């Protein structure tokens, strides 16, 4: 089996650490695709690509929807008839204006575009390749090693768990992401493609800030264990990185 993975937003933080963790796996993916807005200035990601021939960098700003066909073409030329097994829509935006006095319409629109619209339409763009993987790997059970789309969500997108208020743009966009995931999971029922949302935890990154609870290493190693164990029962689910459910 030729296992392939594509992760968006890999120049830093969770995306970069996911790349590192996938490269450490034994075996690591036959093809690991990592997107960044500027692959020529991707620093550590570029160094990893130079040292690992199975890591392919794809230049992509997820808000440039017109560039999606070219990204799909690049991946297709490498994976061929094996298709793409796993798409992780990790790229995200947390606007700085977070409370009611500061939030702007532009914050709301920008967060919605990056955190909700882009994951849906990138999933749609790559769906033919993901369907290929689902068909080619018919002996595999439903899960990431057959065909899966993982939307990187957040527990702050949970309406039931919102006791803190604020974070208007981020909360609303992640709640919308979850609804898009849920609708897509319904539409993909019967295709043998797993679709779900994952909360990575409160992580020590530029986005998570210095008061966060876990490191990127802990987040991503635990998340990969959870991803490896996903089955058909997790289709349309909203889970934490440590495989515990989140209320909608």
C-alpha positions in Angstrom: 0.0 0.0 0.0 1.2 3.5 -0.9 0.1 5.7 1.9 0.0 9.5 1.1 -0.8 12.5 3.3 -1.4 16.2 2.5 -1.3 18.8 5.3 -2.0 22.5 4.9 -0.3 25.3 6.8 3.0 23.6 7.5 5.5 26.5 7.8 5.2 26.5 11.6 3.3 25.3 14.7 1.1 22.3 14.5 1.4 21.8 10.8 5.2 21.7 10.9 5.2 19.4 13.9 2.7 17.1 12.1 5.2 16.9 9.2 8.0 16.0 11.6 5.9 13.3 13.4 4.8 11.7 10.1 8.4 11.6 8.9 9.3 9.8 12.2 6.7 7.1 11.8 7.8 3.6 10.8 7.0 3.4 8.0 6.6 7.0 7.1 4.2 8.0 4.3 5.3 7.1 0.8 4.4 10.7 -0.1 3.9 13.5 2.4 2.7 16.8 0.9 3.1 20.0 3.0 1.7 23.3 1.9 3.0 26.8 2.8 2.2 30.2 1.4 5.9 30.7 0.4 7.9 27.4 0.1 11.1 29.4 -0.8 11.1 31.0 2.6 9.8 28.0 4.6 12.9 27.7 6.8 12.8 24.4 8.8 10.2 22.9 6.5 12.5 23.5 3.5 15.3 21.8 5.4 13.1 18.8 6.1 12.2 18.5 2.4 15.9 18.6 1.4 16.6 15.7 3.8 13.5 13.6 3.1 12.7 12.6 -0.5 9.2 11.6 0.4 8.3 15.1 1.6 7.0 17.3 -1.2 6.4 21.1 -0.7 3.4 22.6 -2.3 3.1 26.4 -2.5 -0.5 27.4 -1.6 -2.3 30.2 0.1 -5.6 28.5 1.0 -7.5 31.7 0.2 -6.3 31.7 -3.4 -9.0 29.4 -4.6 -7.9 29.7 -8.3 -4.6 28.0 -7.3 -6.4 24.8 -6.1 -6.3 23.0 -9.5 -2.6 23.5 -9.8 -2.1 22.1 -6.3 -4.2 19.1 -7.1 -2.3 18.6 -10.4 1.0 18.6 -8.5 -0.2 15.9 -6.1 -1.9 13.8 -8.8 1.3 13.7 -10.8 3.1 12.1 -7.9 0.4 9.8 -6.4 -1.0 8.7 -9.7 -3.7 6.0 -9.6 -3.1 5.4 -5.9 -4.8 8.6 -5.0 -4.5 10.6 -1.8 -5.2 8.8 1.4 -5.4 11.6 4.0 -6.1 15.3 3.8 -5.6 17.4 6.9 -6.9 20.9 6.6 -4.7 22.5 9.3 -4.2 26.0 8.0 -6.1 28.5 10.3 -6.5 32.1 11.4 -7.0 33.6 14.8 -7.7 37.3 14.5 -6.1 39.5 17.1 -9.3 41.5 17.8 -11.1 39.0 20.0 -13.6 40.8 22.3 -16.9 42.6 21.5 -15.4 46.1 21.5 -12.6 45.2 19.1 -13.9 42.7 16.7 -14.6 44.0 13.1 -16.6 42.7 10.2 -13.2 42.2 8.4 -12.1 39.9 11.2 -15.2 37.8 10.9 -15.0 37.5 7.1 -11.2 36.7 7.1 -11.6 34.0 9.8 -14.6 32.5 8.0 -12.7 32.4 4.7 -9.6 30.7 6.1 -11.2 28.5 8.8 -14.4 27.4 7.0 -14.6 28.2 3.3 -11.1 27.1 2.4 -11.3 23.7 4.1 -14.6 22.9 2.4 -13.4 23.9 -1.1 -10.0 22.3 -0.7 -11.7 19.1 0.3 -13.9 19.4 -2.7 -10.9 20.0 -5.0 -9.0 16.9 -3.7 -12.1 14.7 -3.5 -11.4 12.9 -6.8 -8.0 11.9 -5.6 -9.3 10.8 -2.2 -12.0 8.7 -3.9 -9.3 7.0 -5.9 -7.6 6.0 -2.7 -10.8 4.7 -1.2 -11.4 2.5 -4.2 -7.8 1.3 -4.6 -7.5 0.4 -1.0 -10.8 -1.6 -0.8 -9.2 -4.2 1.5 -8.5 -1.6 4.1 -11.1 -0.7 6.8 -12.5 2.8 6.8 -9.9 5.1 8.3 -7.0 7.3 7.5 -5.1 4.4 5.8 -7.9 4.0 3.3 -9.2 7.5 2.7 -10.0 10.4 5.1 -10.5 14.1 5.4 -9.7 15.7 8.8 -10.7 19.2 9.5 -8.6 20.9 12.2 -11.3 22.5 14.4 -11.3 23.8 17.9 -13.2 23.2 21.1 -14.0 26.9 21.1 -16.2 26.2 18.2 -18.4 24.2 20.5 -21.6 26.0 21.4 -22.3 23.8 24.3 -18.8 24.4 25.8 -18.8 28.2 25.3 -18.7 29.6 28.8 -16.1 32.3 28.2 -17.6 34.5 25.4 -15.5 36.6 23.2 -13.3 35.2 20.4 -16.2 36.0 18.0 -14.4 35.5 14.7 -12.6 32.4 15.7 -15.5 30.7 17.5 -18.0 31.4 14.7 -15.7 30.3 12.0 -14.8 27.0 13.7 -18.5 26.3 14.5 -19.2 26.9 10.7 -16.3 24.6 9.9 -17.9 21.8 12.0 -21.2 22.3 10.2 -19.5 22.0 6.8 -17.7 18.9 8.0 -21.0 17.4 9.2 -22.7 18.0 5.9 -19.8 16.7 3.9 -19.8 13.5 6.1 -23.4 13.0 5.3 -22.8 13.5 1.6 -19.8 11.1 1.7 -21.7 8.3 3.4 -21.2 5.1 1.4 -18.0 6.3 -0.3 -15.7 4.7 2.3 -14.2 8.1 3.0 -13.9 9.1 6.6 -14.7 12.7 7.4 -14.3 14.3 10.9 -13.3 17.3 12.9 -10.3 17.3 15.4 -9.5 19.7 18.2 -5.7 19.8 18.7 -5.8 21.1 22.2 -4.5 24.4 23.5 -1.0 24.3 22.1 2.1 26.4 22.6 2.3 28.0 19.2 2.3 31.5 17.9 -1.5 31.2 17.7 -2.0 29.4 21.0 0.2 31.8 22.9 2.6 31.4 25.9 -0.1 30.3 28.4 -1.2 27.2 26.4 -1.3 23.8 28.0 0.6 21.4 25.8 3.6 21.4 23.4 3.3 20.8 19.7 5.2 17.5 20.3 2.7 16.2 22.8 -0.2 17.5 20.7 0.9 15.9 17.4 2.2 12.6 18.8 -1.1 12.0 20.7 -3.1 13.2 17.7 -1.4 10.7 15.4 -2.3 7.9 17.7 -5.9 9.1 17.7 -5.9 9.4 13.9 -4.4 5.9 13.5 -7.3 4.5 15.5 -10.2 6.2 13.7 -12.8 3.8 12.3 -16.2 4.0 10.6 -17.8 4.9 14.0 -15.9 8.2 13.9 -17.3 9.4 10.6 -18.8 12.8 11.2 -17.4 13.0 14.8 -15.9 16.0 16.7 -13.0 14.7 18.8 -10.2 16.1 20.9 -6.6 15.2 20.0 -6.7 12.6 22.8 -9.7 10.8 21.3 -12.4 12.2 23.7 -15.6 13.6 22.2 -16.6 17.3 22.2 -20.2 18.5 22.5 -21.5 20.4 19.5 
